[in-house]
């Protein structure tokens, strides 16, 4: 049997496919859309003091309430529980140990929700707290249960405020980061748009805050991204993946989130959190706000999208032939794995893994039929030899 099945490609433009399609949010079809908005810790807490940026929060709440009143379905993914917990306890530096992070998240989450509830209530907009954990989405049943909860909340006009259930995380504090979580939520609810609101207003050609060298061109905003994988490689090569001491993400994490959302046919916009009213401009057709990651021309089919929302337990690196076969819709066989070193992570049978090319670029997600130890022993193995390697036919 294949090493991995039920794979879903993350490639934006496959060989011979049509170019990415730009959505027009001013069209009649976009009049009532489903929107996920993610705001990061570094945007709602002031980096110098660790105090809440109340003006940003108030403006965000007003903008989201306006969109909801206009008929849009809104989900807010908000970081900040650890930061608010530190603020409440007078801690000036973000803790690093898991126990400390969980404790401060437990302290901060109810206060963060109280701030949101007071601001939204002033505008008559009901909200709900949704705390997700990785194990809640590790099966199709869990995925569909979470999907049903969001569907009902949106049906009755509520804005869900989502965060990871940080205080009970066991292996690490996050799904990866809340950029990834927001992309998974967008896939889960079949969103039209994912807005990643951050402390930079767009993706740039170079670091806009760096001192210019003689003869160097000033940084320019990039308004549209078609090749997310290429943009991600460029950002990681430039080592631009840094956040503030209070945040956990950077531009690279936002591009990875955009890649995931794009593969599900979702338009992603990276924009500044300081001016959340620009969400209205983007939905009105503005093309000079933030950076738009275009949806893939061929989105992952609906029955496979749940795989994209599963917590990733490991990674498999494949050769060029296996990569071509996966893009064509085939399963991954052990012969396509490069070497034992190409298997990473403590995954088990039927866990979700990333499939990456030799360059390190993620190209797909899949469910594996073997544990990490078995997969490592099967690298380069032909199907007929599997029983000899692991003691049973597979």
C-alpha atoms as a printed R data frame, in Angstrom:
    type eleno elety resid chain resno       x      y       z
1   ATOM     1    CA   UNK     A     1   0.000  0.000   0.000
2   ATOM     2    CA   UNK     A     2   1.093  3.604  -0.442
3   ATOM     3    CA   UNK     A     3   2.982  5.393   2.318
4   ATOM     4    CA   UNK     A     4   0.506  8.305   2.256
5   ATOM     5    CA   UNK     A     5  -2.978  8.690   0.813
6   ATOM     6    CA   UNK     A     6  -5.726 11.300   0.602
7   ATOM     7    CA   UNK     A     7  -3.209 14.004  -0.227
8   ATOM     8    CA   UNK     A     8  -4.256 17.549  -1.064
9   ATOM     9    CA   UNK     A     9  -1.928 19.702  -3.152
10  ATOM    10    CA   UNK     A    10  -0.857 23.152  -1.995
11  ATOM    11    CA   UNK     A    11   0.530 24.200  -5.374
12  ATOM    12    CA   UNK     A    12  -0.945 27.451  -6.675
13  ATOM    13    CA   UNK     A    13  -0.368 27.015 -10.436
14  ATOM    14    CA   UNK     A    14   0.201 23.532 -11.764
15  ATOM    15    CA   UNK     A    15   1.997 23.019 -15.067
16  ATOM    16    CA   UNK     A    16  -0.387 23.797 -17.896
17  ATOM    17    CA   UNK     A    17  -3.035 25.273 -15.599
18  ATOM    18    CA   UNK     A    18  -4.649 28.645 -16.012
19  ATOM    19    CA   UNK     A    19  -3.209 31.639 -14.093
20  ATOM    20    CA   UNK     A    20  -4.645 32.484 -10.664
21  ATOM    21    CA   UNK     A    21  -8.017 34.169 -10.780
22  ATOM    22    CA   UNK     A    22  -8.436 37.543  -9.043
23  ATOM    23    CA   UNK     A    23 -11.715 37.925  -7.163
24  ATOM    24    CA   UNK     A    24 -13.632 41.178  -7.373
25  ATOM    25    CA   UNK     A    25 -15.093 41.838  -3.931
26  ATOM    26    CA   UNK     A    26 -17.256 44.636  -5.317
27  ATOM    27    CA   UNK     A    27 -19.203 42.197  -7.450
28  ATOM    28    CA   UNK     A    28 -22.712 41.055  -6.580
29  ATOM    29    CA   UNK     A    29 -21.402 37.588  -5.721
30  ATOM    30    CA   UNK     A    30 -19.218 39.089  -2.979
31  ATOM    31    CA   UNK     A    31 -22.028 41.172  -1.459
32  ATOM    32    CA   UNK     A    32 -22.405 38.814   1.515
33  ATOM    33    CA   UNK     A    33 -19.194 36.960   2.190
34  ATOM    34    CA   UNK     A    34 -17.699 34.839   4.943
35  ATOM    35    CA   UNK     A    35 -14.629 36.520   6.389
36  ATOM    36    CA   UNK     A    36 -11.972 35.429   8.880
37  ATOM    37    CA   UNK     A    37  -9.952 38.238  10.459
38  ATOM    38    CA   UNK     A    38  -6.818 37.434  12.445
39  ATOM    39    CA   UNK     A    39  -5.192 40.006  14.711
40  ATOM    40    CA   UNK     A    40  -1.845 39.300  16.343
41  ATOM    41    CA   UNK     A    41  -0.505 39.961  19.801
42  ATOM    42    CA   UNK     A    42   1.951 42.549  18.504
43  ATOM    43    CA   UNK     A    43  -0.975 44.514  17.071
44  ATOM    44    CA   UNK     A    44  -3.222 44.615  20.144
45  ATOM    45    CA   UNK     A    45  -0.417 45.090  22.696
46  ATOM    46    CA   UNK     A    46   2.035 47.971  22.559
47  ATOM    47    CA   UNK     A    47   5.532 46.602  22.015
48  ATOM    48    CA   UNK     A    48   7.227 49.128  24.307
49  ATOM    49    CA   UNK     A    49   4.916 48.825  27.331
50  ATOM    50    CA   UNK     A    50   3.027 45.553  26.870
51  ATOM    51    CA   UNK     A    51  -0.211 47.475  27.504
52  ATOM    52    CA   UNK     A    52  -3.339 47.044  25.408
53  ATOM    53    CA   UNK     A    53  -3.606 49.173  22.271
54  ATOM    54    CA   UNK     A    54  -7.163 50.200  23.079
55  ATOM    55    CA   UNK     A    55  -7.598 52.495  20.065
56  ATOM    56    CA   UNK     A    56  -6.684 49.623  17.703
57  ATOM    57    CA   UNK     A    57  -9.045 47.234  19.489
58  ATOM    58    CA   UNK     A    58 -11.922 49.730  19.427
59  ATOM    59    CA   UNK     A    59 -11.426 50.455  15.721
60  ATOM    60    CA   UNK     A    60 -11.238 46.742  14.918
61  ATOM    61    CA   UNK     A    61 -14.440 46.012  16.829
62  ATOM    62    CA   UNK     A    62 -16.266 48.874  15.121
63  ATOM    63    CA   UNK     A    63 -15.145 47.697  11.668
64  ATOM    64    CA   UNK     A    64 -16.165 44.075  12.287
65  ATOM    65    CA   UNK     A    65 -19.536 45.147  13.701
66  ATOM    66    CA   UNK     A    66 -20.132 47.263  10.616
67  ATOM    67    CA   UNK     A    67 -19.333 44.313   8.355
68  ATOM    68    CA   UNK     A    68 -21.620 42.023  10.342
69  ATOM    69    CA   UNK     A    69 -24.451 44.580  10.176
70  ATOM    70    CA   UNK     A    70 -23.968 44.658   6.390
71  ATOM    71    CA   UNK     A    71 -24.704 40.947   6.163
72  ATOM    72    CA   UNK     A    72 -21.207 39.461   6.161
73  ATOM    73    CA   UNK     A    73 -20.393 36.421   8.325
74  ATOM    74    CA   UNK     A    74 -17.407 37.297  10.517
75  ATOM    75    CA   UNK     A    75 -14.974 35.212  12.565
76  ATOM    76    CA   UNK     A    76 -12.240 36.905  14.607
77  ATOM    77    CA   UNK     A    77  -9.075 34.952  15.455
78  ATOM    78    CA   UNK     A    78  -7.301 36.849  18.213
79  ATOM    79    CA   UNK     A    79  -3.946 36.253  19.821
80  ATOM    80    CA   UNK     A    80  -3.000 38.041  23.011
81  ATOM    81    CA   UNK     A    81  -3.957 35.812  25.946
82  ATOM    82    CA   UNK     A    82  -0.370 35.376  27.148
83  ATOM    83    CA   UNK     A    83   0.393 39.072  26.669
84  ATOM    84    CA   UNK     A    84  -2.720 40.192  28.543
85  ATOM    85    CA   UNK     A    85  -1.905 37.704  31.313
86  ATOM    86    CA   UNK     A    86   1.568 39.177  31.631
87  ATOM    87    CA   UNK     A    87   0.074 42.673  31.726
88  ATOM    88    CA   UNK     A    88  -2.309 41.693  34.505
89  ATOM    89    CA   UNK     A    89   0.549 40.225  36.565
90  ATOM    90    CA   UNK     A    90   3.017 43.044  35.894
91  ATOM    91    CA   UNK     A    91   5.410 40.827  33.923
92  ATOM    92    CA   UNK     A    92   7.518 42.898  31.516
93  ATOM    93    CA   UNK     A    93   9.028 40.109  29.405
94  ATOM    94    CA   UNK     A    94   7.255 37.279  27.623
95  ATOM    95    CA   UNK     A    95   7.882 33.955  29.437
96  ATOM    96    CA   UNK     A    96   9.452 31.051  27.577
97  ATOM    97    CA   UNK     A    97   8.674 27.817  29.429
98  ATOM    98    CA   UNK     A    98   5.524 25.877  28.535
99  ATOM    99    CA   UNK     A    99   4.209 25.927  32.105
100 ATOM   100    CA   UNK     A   100   4.601 29.710  32.330
101 ATOM   101    CA   UNK     A   101   3.024 30.276  28.925
102 ATOM   102    CA   UNK     A   102   0.047 28.109  29.855
103 ATOM   103    CA   UNK     A   103  -0.380 29.838  33.198
104 ATOM   104    CA   UNK     A   104  -0.296 33.355  31.764
105 ATOM   105    CA   UNK     A   105  -2.629 32.298  28.930
106 ATOM   106    CA   UNK     A   106  -5.105 31.037  31.545
107 ATOM   107    CA   UNK     A   107  -4.849 34.377  33.370
108 ATOM   108    CA   UNK     A   108  -5.115 36.507  30.249
109 ATOM   109    CA   UNK     A   109  -7.806 34.773  28.179
110 ATOM   110    CA   UNK     A   110 -10.838 35.777  30.323
111 ATOM   111    CA   UNK     A   111  -9.613 39.371  30.528
112 ATOM   112    CA   UNK     A   112  -9.035 39.502  26.758
113 ATOM   113    CA   UNK     A   113 -12.582 38.238  26.189
114 ATOM   114    CA   UNK     A   114 -13.933 40.789  28.692
115 ATOM   115    CA   UNK     A   115 -12.355 43.612  26.692
116 ATOM   116    CA   UNK     A   116 -13.849 42.265  23.462
117 ATOM   117    CA   UNK     A   117 -17.260 41.685  25.047
118 ATOM   118    CA   UNK     A   118 -17.462 45.218  26.433
119 ATOM   119    CA   UNK     A   119 -16.478 46.793  23.117
120 ATOM   120    CA   UNK     A   120 -18.770 44.624  20.976
121 ATOM   121    CA   UNK     A   121 -21.655 44.980  23.459
122 ATOM   122    CA   UNK     A   122 -21.435 48.759  23.189
123 ATOM   123    CA   UNK     A   123 -22.357 48.288  19.518
124 ATOM   124    CA   UNK     A   124 -25.027 45.656  20.178
125 ATOM   125    CA   UNK     A   125 -23.012 42.847  18.555
126 ATOM   126    CA   UNK     A   126 -23.077 39.438  20.344
127 ATOM   127    CA   UNK     A   127 -19.876 37.390  20.377
128 ATOM   128    CA   UNK     A   128 -18.872 33.870  21.428
129 ATOM   129    CA   UNK     A   129 -15.596 32.466  22.705
130 ATOM   130    CA   UNK     A   130 -14.289 29.448  20.768
131 ATOM   131    CA   UNK     A   131 -11.123 27.828  22.123
132 ATOM   132    CA   UNK     A   132  -9.716 25.210  19.755
133 ATOM   133    CA   UNK     A   133  -7.202 22.498  20.509
134 ATOM   134    CA   UNK     A   134  -5.308 20.392  18.007
135 ATOM   135    CA   UNK     A   135  -6.915 17.149  19.136
136 ATOM   136    CA   UNK     A   136 -10.383 18.599  18.458
137 ATOM   137    CA   UNK     A   137  -9.591 18.557  14.741
138 ATOM   138    CA   UNK     A   138  -7.606 15.326  14.505
139 ATOM   139    CA   UNK     A   139 -10.424 13.341  12.926
140 ATOM   140    CA   UNK     A   140 -13.127 13.883  10.350
141 ATOM   141    CA   UNK     A   141 -15.773 13.659  13.088
142 ATOM   142    CA   UNK     A   142 -14.018 16.336  15.142
143 ATOM   143    CA   UNK     A   143 -13.658 18.542  12.075
144 ATOM   144    CA   UNK     A   144 -17.345 18.239  11.204
145 ATOM   145    CA   UNK     A   145 -18.394 18.896  14.801
146 ATOM   146    CA   UNK     A   146 -16.362 22.105  14.928
147 ATOM   147    CA   UNK     A   147 -17.715 23.073  11.523
148 ATOM   148    CA   UNK     A   148 -21.308 22.616  12.743
149 ATOM   149    CA   UNK     A   149 -20.657 24.833  15.775
150 ATOM   150    CA   UNK     A   150 -19.278 27.671  13.634
151 ATOM   151    CA   UNK     A   151 -22.120 27.302  11.140
152 ATOM   152    CA   UNK     A   152 -24.743 27.704  13.858
153 ATOM   153    CA   UNK     A   153 -22.994 30.676  15.487
154 ATOM   154    CA   UNK     A   154 -22.780 32.470  12.150
155 ATOM   155    CA   UNK     A   155 -26.399 31.610  11.338
156 ATOM   156    CA   UNK     A   156 -27.667 33.379  14.463
157 ATOM   157    CA   UNK     A   157 -25.556 36.476  13.825
158 ATOM   158    CA   UNK     A   158 -22.798 35.923  16.394
159 ATOM   159    CA   UNK     A   159 -19.126 36.797  15.821
160 ATOM   160    CA   UNK     A   160 -16.997 33.898  17.142
161 ATOM   161    CA   UNK     A   161 -13.742 35.040  18.777
162 ATOM   162    CA   UNK     A   162 -11.255 32.209  18.324
163 ATOM   163    CA   UNK     A   163  -7.987 31.379  20.039
164 ATOM   164    CA   UNK     A   164  -6.110 28.185  20.718
165 ATOM   165    CA   UNK     A   165  -6.883 26.585  24.061
166 ATOM   166    CA   UNK     A   166  -3.382 27.521  25.193
167 ATOM   167    CA   UNK     A   167  -3.730 26.631  28.864
168 ATOM   168    CA   UNK     A   168  -4.217 22.892  28.150
169 ATOM   169    CA   UNK     A   169  -1.848 22.408  25.189
170 ATOM   170    CA   UNK     A   170   0.327 19.387  25.829
171 ATOM   171    CA   UNK     A   171   3.086 19.234  23.225
172 ATOM   172    CA   UNK     A   172   3.405 22.955  22.482
173 ATOM   173    CA   UNK     A   173   1.421 26.109  23.036
174 ATOM   174    CA   UNK     A   174   0.100 26.484  19.516
175 ATOM   175    CA   UNK     A   175  -1.071 24.800  16.333
176 ATOM   176    CA   UNK     A   176   2.088 26.372  14.938
177 ATOM   177    CA   UNK     A   177   0.976 29.944  15.351
178 ATOM   178    CA   UNK     A   178  -2.304 31.831  15.124
179 ATOM   179    CA   UNK     A   179  -1.648 32.668  11.481
180 ATOM   180    CA   UNK     A   180  -1.866 28.931  10.795
181 ATOM   181    CA   UNK     A   181  -4.871 28.627  13.104
182 ATOM   182    CA   UNK     A   182  -6.710 31.393  11.247
183 ATOM   183    CA   UNK     A   183  -6.050 29.666   7.910
184 ATOM   184    CA   UNK     A   184  -7.373 26.384   9.308
185 ATOM   185    CA   UNK     A   185 -10.502 28.149  10.578
186 ATOM   186    CA   UNK     A   186 -10.952 29.777   7.162
187 ATOM   187    CA   UNK     A   187 -10.783 26.337   5.524
188 ATOM   188    CA   UNK     A   188 -13.107 24.896   8.156
189 ATOM   189    CA   UNK     A   189 -15.898 27.440   7.589
190 ATOM   190    CA   UNK     A   190 -15.335 27.709   3.807
191 ATOM   191    CA   UNK     A   191 -14.478 31.395   4.056
192 ATOM   192    CA   UNK     A   192 -14.191 33.713   1.081
193 ATOM   193    CA   UNK     A   193 -11.548 35.946   2.664
194 ATOM   194    CA   UNK     A   194  -8.802 35.636   5.252
195 ATOM   195    CA   UNK     A   195  -7.442 38.941   6.559
196 ATOM   196    CA   UNK     A   196  -4.141 38.722   8.430
197 ATOM   197    CA   UNK     A   197  -3.888 42.006  10.317
198 ATOM   198    CA   UNK     A   198  -0.372 42.645  11.550
199 ATOM   199    CA   UNK     A   199   2.110 45.366  12.512
200 ATOM   200    CA   UNK     A   200   3.309 45.781   8.905
201 ATOM   201    CA   UNK     A   201   0.952 47.082   6.241
202 ATOM   202    CA   UNK     A   202   2.026 44.788   3.369
203 ATOM   203    CA   UNK     A   203   4.648 42.433   2.017
204 ATOM   204    CA   UNK     A   204   7.605 44.453   0.690
205 ATOM   205    CA   UNK     A   205  10.360 43.860  -1.848
206 ATOM   206    CA   UNK     A   206  12.861 44.264   1.009
207 ATOM   207    CA   UNK     A   207  12.831 45.167   4.698
208 ATOM   208    CA   UNK     A   208  11.148 48.613   4.817
209 ATOM   209    CA   UNK     A   209  12.695 49.331   8.233
210 ATOM   210    CA   UNK     A   210  16.290 48.543   7.253
211 ATOM   211    CA   UNK     A   211  18.806 51.282   6.556
212 ATOM   212    CA   UNK     A   212  19.389 51.702   2.825
213 ATOM   213    CA   UNK     A   213  22.839 50.908   1.473
214 ATOM   214    CA   UNK     A   214  24.340 53.252  -1.174
215 ATOM   215    CA   UNK     A   215  22.576 52.658  -4.487
216 ATOM   216    CA   UNK     A   216  19.953 50.369  -2.944
217 ATOM   217    CA   UNK     A   217  16.361 50.720  -4.114
218 ATOM   218    CA   UNK     A   218  13.860 51.639  -1.378
219 ATOM   219    CA   UNK     A   219  11.444 48.926  -0.329
220 ATOM   220    CA   UNK     A   220   8.228 48.842  -2.332
221 ATOM   221    CA   UNK     A   221   4.934 47.210  -1.329
222 ATOM   222    CA   UNK     A   222   3.909 44.077  -3.223
223 ATOM   223    CA   UNK     A   223   0.174 44.299  -3.873
224 ATOM   224    CA   UNK     A   224  -0.466 40.822  -5.330
225 ATOM   225    CA   UNK     A   225   1.191 37.440  -4.854
226 ATOM   226    CA   UNK     A   226   0.521 34.654  -7.345
227 ATOM   227    CA   UNK     A   227   3.469 32.347  -6.583
228 ATOM   228    CA   UNK     A   228   3.232 31.944  -2.796
229 ATOM   229    CA   UNK     A   229   5.925 29.253  -2.690
230 ATOM   230    CA   UNK     A   230   8.358 31.559  -4.495
231 ATOM   231    CA   UNK     A   231   7.536 34.487  -2.212
232 ATOM   232    CA   UNK     A   232   7.972 32.269   0.853
233 ATOM   233    CA   UNK     A   233  11.385 31.095  -0.337
234 ATOM   234    CA   UNK     A   234  12.483 34.711  -0.904
235 ATOM   235    CA   UNK     A   235  11.313 35.807   2.552
236 ATOM   236    CA   UNK     A   236  12.984 32.889   4.310
237 ATOM   237    CA   UNK     A   237  16.203 33.472   2.353
238 ATOM   238    CA   UNK     A   238  16.159 37.091   3.554
239 ATOM   239    CA   UNK     A   239  15.594 35.888   7.153
240 ATOM   240    CA   UNK     A   240  12.611 38.211   7.540
241 ATOM   241    CA   UNK     A   241  10.631 35.937   9.843
242 ATOM   242    CA   UNK     A   242  10.901 37.905  13.080
243 ATOM   243    CA   UNK     A   243   8.162 39.246  15.324
244 ATOM   244    CA   UNK     A   244   8.118 41.322  18.507
245 ATOM   245    CA   UNK     A   245   8.849 39.811  21.921
246 ATOM   246    CA   UNK     A   246   5.085 39.541  22.508
247 ATOM   247    CA   UNK     A   247   4.195 37.964  19.164
248 ATOM   248    CA   UNK     A   248   5.131 34.562  17.747
249 ATOM   249    CA   UNK     A   249   4.783 35.112  13.994
250 ATOM   250    CA   UNK     A   250   6.364 36.965  11.089
251 ATOM   251    CA   UNK     A   251   5.857 37.498   7.363
252 ATOM   252    CA   UNK     A   252   6.890 33.897   6.572
253 ATOM   253    CA   UNK     A   253   4.173 32.479   8.846
254 ATOM   254    CA   UNK     A   254   1.619 34.705   7.137
255 ATOM   255    CA   UNK     A   255   2.676 33.520   3.700
256 ATOM   256    CA   UNK     A   256   2.400 29.886   4.859
257 ATOM   257    CA   UNK     A   257  -1.112 30.658   6.089
258 ATOM   258    CA   UNK     A   258  -1.871 32.340   2.774
259 ATOM   259    CA   UNK     A   259  -0.577 29.285   0.906
260 ATOM   260    CA   UNK     A   260  -2.882 27.002   2.869
261 ATOM   261    CA   UNK     A   261  -5.890 29.278   2.375
262 ATOM   262    CA   UNK     A   262  -5.092 29.776  -1.315
263 ATOM   263    CA   UNK     A   263  -5.149 26.040  -1.947
264 ATOM   264    CA   UNK     A   264  -8.723 25.998  -0.606
265 ATOM   265    CA   UNK     A   265  -9.771 28.805  -2.961
266 ATOM   266    CA   UNK     A   266  -9.647 31.541  -0.285
267 ATOM   267    CA   UNK     A   267  -8.320 35.050  -0.923
268 ATOM   268    CA   UNK     A   268  -5.824 36.152   1.744
269 ATOM   269    CA   UNK     A   269  -4.975 39.786   2.494
270 ATOM   270    CA   UNK     A   270  -1.980 40.767   4.634
271 ATOM   271    CA   UNK     A   271  -2.573 44.280   5.952
272 ATOM   272    CA   UNK     A   272  -1.852 46.655   8.829
273 ATOM   273    CA   UNK     A   273  -3.872 46.202  12.005
274 ATOM   274    CA   UNK     A   274  -3.549 49.868  12.942
275 ATOM   275    CA   UNK     A   275  -6.152 50.792  10.306
276 ATOM   276    CA   UNK     A   276  -8.726 47.970  10.326
277 ATOM   277    CA   UNK     A   277 -11.185 50.144   8.395
278 ATOM   278    CA   UNK     A   278  -9.135 49.201   5.330
279 ATOM   279    CA   UNK     A   279 -11.003 45.870   5.390
280 ATOM   280    CA   UNK     A   280 -13.982 47.824   4.064
281 ATOM   281    CA   UNK     A   281 -11.814 49.301   1.296
282 ATOM   282    CA   UNK     A   282 -10.577 45.861   0.187
283 ATOM   283    CA   UNK     A   283 -14.097 44.449   0.107
284 ATOM   284    CA   UNK     A   284 -15.110 47.528  -1.866
285 ATOM   285    CA   UNK     A   285 -12.553 46.729  -4.570
286 ATOM   286    CA   UNK     A   286  -9.441 48.671  -3.450
287 ATOM   287    CA   UNK     A   287  -6.211 47.286  -4.875
288 ATOM   288    CA   UNK     A   288  -3.779 49.603  -3.078
289 ATOM   289    CA   UNK     A   289  -4.220 48.134   0.423
290 ATOM   290    CA   UNK     A   290  -1.948 45.461   1.869
291 ATOM   291    CA   UNK     A   291  -0.854 42.376  -0.068
292 ATOM   292    CA   UNK     A   292  -3.389 40.015  -1.624
293 ATOM   293    CA   UNK     A   293  -2.510 36.335  -1.973
294 ATOM   294    CA   UNK     A   294  -4.679 35.115  -4.808
295 ATOM   295    CA   UNK     A   295  -6.710 31.896  -4.542
296 ATOM   296    CA   UNK     A   296  -5.466 28.886  -6.452
297 ATOM   297    CA   UNK     A   297  -7.065 28.321  -9.882
298 ATOM   298    CA   UNK     A   298  -7.843 24.737  -8.869
299 ATOM   299    CA   UNK     A   299  -8.888 24.561  -5.231
300 ATOM   300    CA   UNK     A   300  -8.725 21.396  -3.161
301 ATOM   301    CA   UNK     A   301 -11.982 19.468  -3.462
302 ATOM   302    CA   UNK     A   302 -14.449 19.835  -0.597
303 ATOM   303    CA   UNK     A   303 -14.177 16.216   0.571
304 ATOM   304    CA   UNK     A   304 -10.401 16.611   1.059
305 ATOM   305    CA   UNK     A   305 -10.379 20.005   2.767
306 ATOM   306    CA   UNK     A   306 -10.727 18.477   6.213
307 ATOM   307    CA   UNK     A   307  -7.217 17.018   5.812
308 ATOM   308    CA   UNK     A   308  -5.846 20.560   5.632
309 ATOM   309    CA   UNK     A   309  -7.372 21.364   9.019
310 ATOM   310    CA   UNK     A   310  -5.758 18.409  10.782
311 ATOM   311    CA   UNK     A   311  -2.855 19.167  13.157
312 ATOM   312    CA   UNK     A   312   0.407 18.338  11.390
313 ATOM   313    CA   UNK     A   313   2.434 15.652  13.186
314 ATOM   314    CA   UNK     A   314   5.450 15.367  10.893
315 ATOM   315    CA   UNK     A   315   7.039 15.853   7.503
316 ATOM   316    CA   UNK     A   316   8.056 13.738   4.510
317 ATOM   317    CA   UNK     A   317  10.549 14.893   1.868
318 ATOM   318    CA   UNK     A   318   9.975 13.455  -1.616
319 ATOM   319    CA   UNK     A   319  11.961 13.202  -4.823
320 ATOM   320    CA   UNK     A   320  11.007 14.919  -8.082
321 ATOM   321    CA   UNK     A   321   9.192 11.886  -9.479
322 ATOM   322    CA   UNK     A   322   7.015 11.521  -6.402
323 ATOM   323    CA   UNK     A   323   6.290 15.266  -6.446
324 ATOM   324    CA   UNK     A   324   5.081 15.028 -10.050
325 ATOM   325    CA   UNK     A   325   2.898 12.020  -9.221
326 ATOM   326    CA   UNK     A   326   1.323 13.801  -6.240
327 ATOM   327    CA   UNK     A   327   0.479 16.823  -8.370
328 ATOM   328    CA   UNK     A   328  -1.262 14.439 -10.735
329 ATOM   329    CA   UNK     A   329  -3.446 13.117  -7.917
330 ATOM   330    CA   UNK     A   330  -1.556  9.911  -7.111
331 ATOM   331    CA   UNK     A   331  -0.731  8.564  -3.653
332 ATOM   332    CA   UNK     A   332   2.783  8.674  -2.227
333 ATOM   333    CA   UNK     A   333   4.694  5.385  -2.244
334 ATOM   334    CA   UNK     A   334   7.720  4.602  -0.087
335 ATOM   335    CA   UNK     A   335   9.975  4.519  -3.139
336 ATOM   336    CA   UNK     A   336   9.463  8.270  -3.495
337 ATOM   337    CA   UNK     A   337  10.976  9.103  -0.087
338 ATOM   338    CA   UNK     A   338  14.569 10.275  -0.404
339 ATOM   339    CA   UNK     A   339  16.157  8.742   2.716
340 ATOM   340    CA   UNK     A   340  15.488  8.014   6.374
341 ATOM   341    CA   UNK     A   341  16.508 11.614   7.106
342 ATOM   342    CA   UNK     A   342  13.578 12.776   4.950
343 ATOM   343    CA   UNK     A   343  11.147 11.575   7.651
344 ATOM   344    CA   UNK     A   344  10.705 13.880  10.633
345 ATOM   345    CA   UNK     A   345   8.248 14.146  13.494
346 ATOM   346    CA   UNK     A   346   6.736 11.597  15.909
347 ATOM   347    CA   UNK     A   347   3.734 10.797  13.727
348 ATOM   348    CA   UNK     A   348   1.682  7.631  13.870
349 ATOM   349    CA   UNK     A   349  -0.540  5.749  11.462
350 ATOM   350    CA   UNK     A   350  -3.314  7.944   9.940
351 ATOM   351    CA   UNK     A   351  -1.746 11.162  11.216
352 ATOM   352    CA   UNK     A   352  -1.465 14.202   8.952
353 ATOM   353    CA   UNK     A   353   1.952 15.208   7.612
354 ATOM   354    CA   UNK     A   354   3.434 17.857   5.353
355 ATOM   355    CA   UNK     A   355   4.841 16.705   2.033
356 ATOM   356    CA   UNK     A   356   7.818 18.837   1.000
357 ATOM   357    CA   UNK     A   357  10.070 18.857  -2.021
358 ATOM   358    CA   UNK     A   358  13.857 18.571  -1.780
359 ATOM   359    CA   UNK     A   359  14.011 22.394  -1.825
360 ATOM   360    CA   UNK     A   360  12.096 22.440   1.460
361 ATOM   361    CA   UNK     A   361   8.916 23.951  -0.005
362 ATOM   362    CA   UNK     A   362   5.674 22.372   1.217
363 ATOM   363    CA   UNK     A   363   3.601 21.060  -1.675
364 ATOM   364    CA   UNK     A   364   0.881 18.923  -0.075
365 ATOM   365    CA   UNK     A   365  -0.651 17.491   3.083
366 ATOM   366    CA   UNK     A   366  -1.544 13.847   3.444
367 ATOM   367    CA   UNK     A   367  -2.577 11.070   5.820
368 ATOM   368    CA   UNK     A   368   0.120  8.453   6.398
369 ATOM   369    CA   UNK     A   369  -0.391  4.714   6.558
370 ATOM   370    CA   UNK     A   370   2.715  4.062   8.678
371 ATOM   371    CA   UNK     A   371   4.373  5.420  11.806
372 ATOM   372    CA   UNK     A   372   7.441  7.653  11.527
373 ATOM   373    CA   UNK     A   373   9.736  4.743  12.492
374 ATOM   374    CA   UNK     A   374   8.198  2.484   9.842
375 ATOM   375    CA   UNK     A   375   8.249  5.227   7.195
376 ATOM   376    CA   UNK     A   376  11.955  5.838   7.839
377 ATOM   377    CA   UNK     A   377  12.701  2.140   7.371
378 ATOM   378    CA   UNK     A   378  10.699  2.070   4.120
379 ATOM   379    CA   UNK     A   379  12.425  4.988   2.350
380 ATOM   380    CA   UNK     A   380  13.194  4.030  -1.244
381 ATOM   381    CA   UNK     A   381  11.504  0.672  -0.749
382 ATOM   382    CA   UNK     A   382   9.443 -0.955  -3.503
383 ATOM   383    CA   UNK     A   383   5.933 -2.095  -2.505
384 ATOM   384    CA   UNK     A   384   6.850 -5.770  -2.984
385 ATOM   385    CA   UNK     A   385   9.584 -5.474  -0.330
386 ATOM   386    CA   UNK     A   386   7.496 -3.832   2.411
387 ATOM   387    CA   UNK     A   387   6.699 -7.081   4.247
388 ATOM   388    CA   UNK     A   388  10.385 -7.936   4.488
389 ATOM   389    CA   UNK     A   389  11.190 -4.509   5.933
390 ATOM   390    CA   UNK     A   390   8.488 -4.207   8.606
391 ATOM   391    CA   UNK     A   391   7.345 -7.797   9.123
392 ATOM   392    CA   UNK     A   392   3.880 -7.595   7.538
393 ATOM   393    CA   UNK     A   393   2.457 -6.669   4.089
394 ATOM   394    CA   UNK     A   394   1.205 -3.229   5.243
